Amino acid sequence: MNAEKTTTKDNRPRTPSSNNNTATYRDLVIFEERLRGNMTRLLKRKRKYETLLVGLFVSLAYFFYAVFIDPSKVFMFHLLNTITLLSVAGGLVFFYRSGMYSEKIVFAQKFVPHCNIALSSFNLQFNTEQGGGLSFLTKIPKQFQDGFESYRKQYHARKKARQAKLKKSSPAQ
């Protein structure tokens, strides 16, 4: 019994190293999908909080104008504008002092550089081009890189086919 070589369904000999490479490729593709998902989620959250921040600044500018530049002649409106100005200013102070700015906006900007620092010890790099993906540094053999690229293409083709099949089989609503 030859323990070093096994055969596949099409009687092609398969060595343990190709099995290991296939498992490694699969793990790398799943890892890449997870990184891409995290990046997308963080960027959406960043946009949401940037919109909130812009809204707070626009509100601050408007109520500053309504209180100091062109105050209302009606006392109640002036009082409401002043209270709202103080509330918006307090909201901005809270936004920065609570760490929400650094946690929600700055962290999303630093996600890819942090990933690349961590991945550099594995001779990998996470690129944001084309939606994000792993690329290898020069120390990884070209044969392994090419194998990963072909596995990645096959994986995404299978995934697309699976999604199309699910879409086709689901009842139209």
ChimeraX attribute file (.defattr): number of C-alpha atoms within 10 A of each C-alpha:
attribute: neighborCount
match mode: 1-to-1
recipient: residues
	/A:1	5
	/A:2	5
	/A:3	7
	/A:4	9
	/A:5	13
	/A:6	14
	/A:7	10
	/A:8	9
	/A:9	6
	/A:10	6
	/A:11	8
	/A:12	10
	/A:13	12
	/A:14	13
	/A:15	14
	/A:16	13
	/A:17	11
	/A:18	12
	/A:19	12
	/A:20	11
	/A:21	16
	/A:22	15
	/A:23	12
	/A:24	13
	/A:25	21
	/A:26	16
	/A:27	12
	/A:28	15
	/A:29	21
	/A:30	14
	/A:31	14
	/A:32	18
	/A:33	15
	/A:34	12
	/A:35	19
	/A:36	20
	/A:37	14
	/A:38	14
	/A:39	19
	/A:40	15
	/A:41	12
	/A:42	18
	/A:43	18
	/A:44	13
	/A:45	15
	/A:46	20
	/A:47	14
	/A:48	13
	/A:49	17
	/A:50	15
	/A:51	12
	/A:52	14
	/A:53	17
	/A:54	11
	/A:55	13
	/A:56	17
	/A:57	15
	/A:58	13
	/A:59	16
	/A:60	20
	/A:61	13
	/A:62	14
	/A:63	24
	/A:64	19
	/A:65	14
	/A:66	17
	/A:67	19
	/A:68	12
	/A:69	10
	/A:70	11
	/A:71	17
	/A:72	14
	/A:73	8
	/A:74	8
	/A:75	10
	/A:76	10
	/A:77	14
	/A:78	18
	/A:79	14
	/A:80	13
	/A:81	21
	/A:82	18
	/A:83	14
	/A:84	17
	/A:85	21
	/A:86	15
	/A:87	13
	/A:88	20
	/A:89	18
	/A:90	11
	/A:91	15
	/A:92	18
	/A:93	11
	/A:94	13
	/A:95	17
	/A:96	13
	/A:97	11
	/A:98	11
	/A:99	12
	/A:100	14
	/A:101	18
	/A:102	14
	/A:103	12
	/A:104	18
	/A:105	19
	/A:106	13
	/A:107	16
	/A:108	20
	/A:109	15
	/A:110	10
	/A:111	15
	/A:112	19
	/A:113	13
	/A:114	12
	/A:115	15
	/A:116	17
	/A:117	13
	/A:118	13
	/A:119	15
	/A:120	13
	/A:121	9
	/A:122	13
	/A:123	14
	/A:124	19
	/A:125	20
	/A:126	21
	/A:127	16
	/A:128	12
	/A:129	7
	/A:130	6
	/A:131	10
	/A:132	17
	/A:133	16
	/A:134	20
	/A:135	15
	/A:136	18
	/A:137	13
	/A:138	10
	/A:139	9
	/A:140	12
	/A:141	10
	/A:142	11
	/A:143	9
	/A:144	13
	/A:145	16
	/A:146	11
	/A:147	14
	/A:148	21
	/A:149	16
	/A:150	12
	/A:151	17
	/A:152	18
	/A:153	12
	/A:154	12
	/A:155	16
	/A:156	12
	/A:157	12
	/A:158	12
	/A:159	12
	/A:160	12
	/A:161	12
	/A:162	12
	/A:163	12
	/A:164	12
	/A:165	11
	/A:166	11
	/A:167	11
	/A:168	10
	/A:169	9
	/A:170	9
	/A:171	7
	/A:172	6
	/A:173	3
